[in-house]
């Protein structure tokens, strides 16, 4: 089977990882156009050499990618929408555009509409991990009109693709909300352990956090958090207000702790608390449905 002609718009870490992997399997040509803050035409000799090591030829105009079978959009989030629409302007019918940017579902849908208006197919593909850890086998959670074709072409080439349907933006929504948790945990841990360092109890706090989390699975922990939130949000908000004051006394601005207080206050609802307290049993989905209904109303 003939390998596709592949172009990249943007040539950062992910694009370099993917192109090196594809080139090693004999895929060619692979072209790249870059219009970033650091690398843009005329490209530096060092950047040209780096691209060559990845099996890639740099081009000076985005129009030079117009006859590619597949175009990856791999730019910074701030320019993802604008660049996606620029790609749509130069593609031919049946071109597959794969957007691996961590942009919003709305942005992905907008780019998908522009691509499909030109007769192309769009894959809203999201890196569910770091290429520095996974390499080219990083899980790619993908939706959109071109998702199935992306899977068909690139799975045999060693890509790890999970399909999430034909709706552009769906996979991006999962990625976005997953990031709320992963980055939220990161920043909560950093705030807590920075405060622990100021209090001289870093190792003790680290042990206390890890022993609790290691005692169960993360899925069970999440289930417990959601089910008990509806009952105890108000009490926990009061407790966290005390924690916030304690962090301030240590000399640390409690940015994440303040956000925790606000979130718990928003969850606190006397009517909902009474309703769920009277139930013999309920699930985390029941709680989330109640919260959803409250927002909708």
Number of C-alpha atoms within 10 A of each C-alpha: 4 6 15 15 16 22 30 28 24 23 26 15 13 21 24 22 18 20 26 20 20 22 16 11 12 10 18 19 15 24 22 25 23 22 18 15 7 10 16 17 14 10 16 12 9 9 15 16 15 14 21 13 14 19 21 24 18 22 20 15 14 20 14 15 25 18 16 21 19 23 26 24 24 24 26 16 15 11 13 23 24 13 21 26 16 16 22 25 16 16 24 17 14 16 22 26 32 25 26 24 24 23 23 18 19 15 19 30 20 16 27 29 18 20 27 19 13 16 16 22 25 33 30 34 34 26 19 15 14 14 18 11 9 12 16 23 20 21 19 22 23 34 25 26 21 27 27 18 15 25 19 12 14 15 14 9 16 14 20 15 22 18 18 20 15 18 19 28 26 23 26 29 18 16 23 16 11 13 14 11 11 10 12 13 13 11 14 16 15 13 19 20 20 16 22 18 14 14 12 12 13 16 12 11 16 14 11 11 14 10 11 10 12 9 9 10 9 11 9 9 13 11 13 13 13 16 18 14 18 25 21 16 21 20 13 17 21 14 12 19 16 13 16 21 16 14 22 13 10 14 12 16 15 20 13 18 19 16 13 18 22 15 13 20 16 13 19 20 18 12 9 16 18 12 12 18 13 8 8 6 8 11 12 17 12 14 19 14 12 15 16 11 10 11 8 7 5
